[in-house]
Amino acid sequence: MSLESQGFLFAVDSTAGGSYVEEVYVDALVDNYNEAIPFVSSQGILPEEFGVLEFLELEDEDFSKNFISGHLSPTNFLNVGGANRRTVVQHTVKEGETMSFIAASYGVNVDTIQWANKVSNPDLLSPGTVLDILPASGVAHIVKSGDTIDSIAKKYRADSTSIIAFNALPADGQVKTGEFIIVPGGSIAPPPPPPAAPRSTASSFAQNISTSGYFIAPTTGRNFGRRHANNGVDIANSCGTSIYAAADGTVTKVYLTEDKTRRAGGGYGNNIIVKHQNGTETLYAHILKGTVSVSLGEAVAKGQQVASIGGKPGTPGAGRSTGCHLHFEVHGGSNPFLRR
């Protein structure tokens, strides 16, 4: 039976590699190390902590099981490059390899390879990529001016004695600027999360554009001055009272409906929106049916009549209203008709 492209899931629980589940393809193992029988175990058996979880192909289960038992051993993973290696080696990623497989092969953890090669996503590893492999799980460090063995150990949350021993440094831990050392067992703290953007308590429509002196009153009547939804005010007067454009602009919305319910137009009922040259826009709501005198895209002048006040409950396009009035909103700037 040919084992080409046959895959297996197996579990590893080793001090060097950590605990994980990995999928291995037999042809990748053979190709990667140019050996007819990769990772031969002298005992020919799997340790207790190394167990086959599932066969992906079951044409010859016994043969497959014998192959894994004879060829895949965590003990042999730790010997790639030499168990007592003290130098950085390079590994060229080949088809079928994953970061965790490479890490287990060299007896280091995945984080070590990621830190050494600035790999942000181990799942995006591409064949042909050349990786620096440290001789032990930990961090590589180039000594900078002012560094001491204790400051290095503190930075990477490691043990200074272990750093001295691993790098064969003088007993006092003296290091030289520019010296390359390995910090066994070291780790790089993840970057702090970005600060949360400050939340404004103002309405999303009440931005920083000042409109003082820019708008004229859009109608006559009693302005209650109280802020309503979306930076709006209500100005009460008799139905049929004229509504004027508060400033020069272009009509960007005309909404008319025969709906007599309070839900009409999302509560606005008949309404229009005008976009102004200073980047703001104004909304005029609860318009009397049949009184809109502008159309979509039309340029309007400050003070030009655009409609008439409506809002009598039960009439077409009154919307959520308890009586005749204009609901006037300013989007993108201050509403100069707010009084409280």
Helices and strands as residue ranges (DSSP letters): E 7-14, E 18-25, H 26-33, E 51-55, H 61-71, H 74-77, E 89-92, H 99-106, H 110-117, G 122-124, E 130-133, E 138-142, H 149-155, H 160-166, E 180-184, E 222-223, E 232-236, E 242-244, E 249-255, G 264-267, E 271-276, E 281-285, E 299-300, E 305-308, E 325-331
